[in-house]
Amino acid sequence: MRASLIQFGVDPEEPVDARRERAARLVREQRGSDLVVLPELWPVGAFAYESFAAEAEPLDGPTADAMARAARDAGVWLHAGSIVERDPGGPLYNTSLVFSPSGDLVHTYRKIHRFGFDKGEAVLMGAGTEPVTVRLPQTTLGLATCYDLRFPELFRALVDAGAQLFVVPAGWPARRREHWTLLARARAVENQAYVLACDTAGTHGGVEQAGHSIVVDPWGEVLAEAGPGEEILTVDLDPARVTKTREEFPALKDRVLKSSPSGV
């Protein structure tokens, strides 16, 4: 299984329509991959709080349309990162979009853990409530977004629902880059699963982004890691390695406190 992570730069001087076109072009260039991943909130910037309301869009809005066509043209499963979703009659959400190779929007995930404490995303957006898994022909994905990475109970719930590979788009800041790498490896080791963590590059909302997108295998080995700038990581994964790791070192069978998979 071949996966490509597009570490995309968010330049506040670049018009959003141009950014969508550029992202779609990069997705199309990944033909030959099975799964392509974009970062969190790349159409607006994860820290560009003042633009959230103005750039919010529905699930059938311009970003979804552009990504659906790109997924279809490339023939890939596309985790298109996330958008600021405007739910008619409801709050804004940080919502991830997953498209099939035919260009159909097959799954969405509303970020459960909102960052900002008493400001930013935490007060501007509603919280998702449902963990989400996505079944691909080769494996089952568990979806998480950025700040979710700090909450291991979400990943346990995803494992209980069958996840073998975690996809984590992010807008992670440079000043906490060491946490990013540490937590990605920890989620891989403790759940004996692959982690594909795709961050943004550049600076937006006055916050420098960490970059350093990373792919970690079920033993915690880093298979690929980007630098701080725009970059595409393409890695071949072996889904059978998850099963083999869990059989050879069956730590998950020794769990005493188990999360409930209800609602997943």
Phi, psi and omega per residue, in radians:
M1 nan 2.206 -3.116
R2 -1.842 2.256 3.136
A3 -2.136 2.462 3.099
S4 -2.171 2.219 3.082
L5 -1.855 2.128 -3.134
I6 -1.707 1.765 3.100
Q7 -1.392 1.682 -2.914
F8 -1.674 2.418 3.105
G9 -1.589 2.377 3.091
V10 -1.875 1.852 3.128
D11 -1.777 2.045 -3.100
P12 -1.092 -0.282 3.117
E13 -1.481 -0.208 -3.121
E14 -1.509 2.193 3.096
P15 -1.023 2.550 -3.081
V16 -1.057 -0.703 3.132
D17 -1.075 -0.700 3.105
A18 -1.154 -0.650 3.120
R19 -1.128 -0.712 3.097
R20 -1.086 -0.754 3.138
E21 -1.091 -0.716 -3.128
R22 -1.174 -0.740 3.112
A23 -1.092 -0.740 3.135
A24 -1.095 -0.701 3.114
R25 -1.092 -0.742 -3.140
L26 -1.147 -0.641 3.077
V27 -1.109 -0.788 -3.132
R28 -1.061 -0.545 -3.140
E29 -1.256 -0.165 -3.135
Q30 -1.629 0.274 3.063
R31 -0.911 2.328 -3.043
G32 1.908 -0.382 3.002
S33 -1.440 2.746 3.052
D34 -1.589 -0.636 -3.087
L35 -2.341 2.326 3.097
V36 -2.163 2.442 -3.072
V37 -2.252 2.356 3.024
L38 -1.946 2.869 -3.079
P39 -1.379 3.119 3.098
E40 -1.253 2.346 2.962
L41 0.854 0.598 -3.119
W42 -1.109 -0.442 3.113
P43 -1.157 -0.415 -3.050
V44 -2.202 -0.552 -3.063
G45 1.835 2.220 -3.021
A46 -1.128 -0.417 -3.138
F47 -1.885 0.112 3.133
A48 -1.511 1.072 -3.006
Y49 -0.986 -0.648 -3.069
E50 -1.159 -0.267 -3.119
S51 -1.759 -0.097 -3.049
F52 -0.970 -0.911 -3.059
A53 -1.114 -0.743 -3.091
A54 -1.181 -0.591 -3.073
E55 -1.703 0.029 3.117
A56 -1.082 2.558 -3.094
E57 -2.585 2.754 3.109
P58 -1.353 3.028 -3.125
L59 -1.189 -0.252 3.051
D60 -1.936 0.488 -3.102
G61 -1.435 -2.941 -3.031
P62 -1.134 -0.616 3.115
T63 -1.191 -0.801 3.118
A64 -1.049 -0.706 3.140
D65 -1.103 -0.808 -3.134
A66 -1.125 -0.713 -3.116
M67 -1.258 -0.621 3.092
A68 -1.059 -0.791 -3.137
R69 -1.164 -0.666 3.133
A70 -1.161 -0.743 3.117
A71 -1.073 -0.754 -3.138
R72 -1.143 -0.765 -3.125
D73 -1.128 -0.655 -3.123
A74 -1.468 -0.337 -3.100
G75 1.190 0.729 -3.066
V76 -2.194 2.728 2.822
W77 -1.295 2.256 -3.062
L78 -2.162 2.030 2.877
H79 -1.578 1.835 -2.964
A80 -1.505 0.535 -3.083
G81 1.128 -2.576 -3.129
S82 -2.317 2.814 3.092
I83 -2.173 2.880 2.903
V84 -1.441 1.842 -3.099
E85 -1.508 2.268 3.003
R86 -1.707 1.915 3.124
D87 -1.563 2.014 -3.126
P88 -0.947 2.162 3.140
G89 1.416 0.050 -3.106
G90 -2.343 -2.966 3.139
P91 -1.387 3.124 2.955
L92 -1.374 2.672 3.078
Y93 -2.363 2.647 2.974
N94 -1.608 1.736 -2.901
T95 -2.071 2.186 3.074
S96 -1.491 2.568 -3.105
L97 -2.135 2.262 3.106
V98 -2.120 2.179 -3.099
F99 -1.971 2.536 3.052
S100 -1.435 2.942 3.107
P101 -1.096 -0.270 3.069
S102 -1.528 -0.027 3.107
G103 1.563 0.168 3.116
D104 -1.470 2.403 3.010
L105 -1.349 1.850 -2.991
V106 -1.785 -0.389 3.132
H107 -2.614 2.572 2.961
T108 -2.260 2.696 3.084
Y109 -2.426 2.105 3.063
R110 -1.572 2.121 -3.069
K111 -0.937 2.233 -3.060
I112 -1.440 -0.808 -3.089
H113 -1.730 1.956 -3.083
R114 -1.644 2.353 -3.090
F115 -1.557 2.612 3.013
G116 2.283 -0.191 -3.136
F117 1.090 -1.687 -3.124
D118 -1.985 0.442 3.116
K119 -2.707 3.131 3.068
G120 1.052 -2.430 -3.079
E121 -0.945 -0.628 -3.059
A122 -1.095 -0.465 -3.137
V123 -1.919 -0.319 -3.090
L124 -1.581 -0.312 -3.049
M125 -2.208 2.655 3.006
G126 -1.398 2.829 -3.136
A127 -1.726 2.383 2.966
G128 -1.209 2.856 -3.101
T129 -2.215 -0.238 -2.990
E130 -2.041 2.099 2.935
P131 -1.072 2.592 -3.045
V132 -2.307 2.309 2.984
T133 -2.056 2.704 -3.120
V134 -2.301 2.162 3.133
R135 -1.588 2.052 2.999
L136 -1.750 2.892 3.109
P137 -1.017 -0.562 -3.035
Q138 -1.655 -0.438 -2.989
T139 -2.873 3.107 3.061
T140 -2.056 2.184 -3.140
L141 -1.540 2.527 2.929
G142 -1.973 2.270 -3.025
L143 -1.729 2.347 3.047
A144 -2.570 2.859 -3.103
T145 -2.402 2.080 2.940
C146 0.788 -1.833 -3.059
Y147 -0.963 -0.446 3.054
D148 -0.927 -0.486 -3.062
L149 -1.038 -0.386 -3.118
R150 -1.471 0.008 -3.015
F151 -2.129 1.588 -3.023
P152 -1.101 -0.411 -3.119
E153 -1.123 -0.529 3.066
L154 -1.112 -0.746 -3.101
F155 -1.212 -0.588 3.041
R156 -1.103 -0.744 3.112
A157 -1.087 -0.662 3.112
L158 -1.176 -0.680 3.068
V159 -1.083 -0.753 3.125
D160 -1.087 -0.443 3.100
A161 -1.562 0.066 3.042
G162 1.831 0.085 -3.095
A163 -1.138 2.389 3.066
Q164 -2.084 -0.215 -3.096
L165 -2.543 2.180 3.125
F166 -1.713 2.315 3.063
V167 -1.946 2.131 -3.014
V168 -2.256 1.555 2.992
P169 -1.265 2.601 -3.031
A170 -2.671 2.809 2.900
G171 -2.190 1.142 -2.984
W172 -1.504 2.282 -3.067
P173 -1.333 2.644 -3.102
A174 -1.079 -0.573 -3.062
R175 -1.193 -0.235 3.076
R176 -2.122 0.587 -3.088
R177 -1.094 -0.660 -3.119
E178 -1.092 -0.612 3.076
H179 -1.118 -0.713 -3.139
W180 -0.972 -0.902 -3.128
T181 -1.158 -0.780 -3.127
L182 -1.067 -0.818 -3.086
L183 -1.214 -0.649 3.089
A184 -1.073 -0.753 3.124
R185 -1.201 -0.669 3.135
A186 -1.101 -0.777 -3.136
R187 -1.109 -0.579 3.093
A188 -1.200 -0.840 -3.066
V189 -1.151 -0.837 -3.020
E190 -1.242 -0.404 -3.138
N191 -1.902 -0.021 3.136
Q192 0.872 0.967 -3.079
A193 -2.473 2.763 2.994
Y194 -1.254 2.573 2.996
V195 -2.178 2.171 3.019
L196 -1.978 1.828 -3.061
A197 -1.971 1.973 -3.005
C198 -1.963 1.975 -3.086
D199 -1.798 2.968 3.047
T200 -1.622 2.845 3.036
A201 -1.986 2.991 3.058
G202 1.490 -2.866 3.137
T203 -2.332 2.272 3.044
H204 -2.535 2.645 -3.057
G205 1.031 0.405 -3.111
G206 1.313 0.169 -3.075
V207 -2.026 2.078 3.076
E208 -1.226 2.330 -3.115
Q209 -1.581 2.646 -3.054
A210 -1.304 -0.547 -2.947
G211 1.115 -2.393 3.059
H212 0.921 0.762 2.969
S213 -0.928 2.610 -2.955
I214 -2.535 2.524 3.030
V215 -2.104 2.173 -3.073
V216 -2.143 2.427 -3.138
D217 -1.593 3.050 -3.040
P218 -1.115 -0.247 3.079
W219 -1.664 0.002 -3.135
G220 1.587 0.104 3.124
E221 -1.344 2.325 3.091
V222 -1.394 2.006 -3.121
L223 -1.495 -0.511 3.126
A224 -2.830 2.530 3.091
E225 -2.558 2.323 -3.139
A226 -1.453 2.971 2.989
G227 -1.557 -2.781 -3.075
P228 -1.458 -0.342 -3.057
G229 -1.651 -3.046 3.106
E230 -1.081 2.359 -3.056
E231 -2.880 2.681 3.061
I232 -2.092 2.162 3.048
L233 -1.722 2.228 3.054
T234 -2.155 2.145 -3.009
V235 -2.357 2.428 3.027
D236 -1.590 2.191 -3.100
L237 -1.973 2.634 3.087
D238 -1.996 1.745 -3.118
P239 -0.989 -0.493 3.131
A240 -1.150 -0.357 3.141
R241 -1.128 -0.533 3.101
V242 -1.135 -0.873 3.127
T243 -1.058 -0.764 -3.130
K244 -1.092 -0.757 3.139
T245 -1.101 -0.768 -3.128
R246 -1.186 -0.489 3.094
E247 -1.389 -0.703 -3.092
E248 -1.322 -0.509 3.139
F249 -2.350 1.363 -2.927
P250 -1.372 0.947 -3.106
A251 -1.122 -0.578 -3.112
L252 -1.110 -0.442 3.124
K253 -1.249 -0.323 -3.114
D254 -1.604 0.099 3.101
R255 -1.095 2.390 3.092
V256 -1.806 -0.772 3.131
L257 -1.687 1.864 -3.057
K258 -1.950 2.464 3.091
S259 -1.383 2.737 3.097
S260 -1.534 2.293 3.132
P261 -1.440 0.099 -3.096
S262 -1.042 2.385 3.127
G263 1.508 -0.090 -3.138
V264 -1.491 nan nan
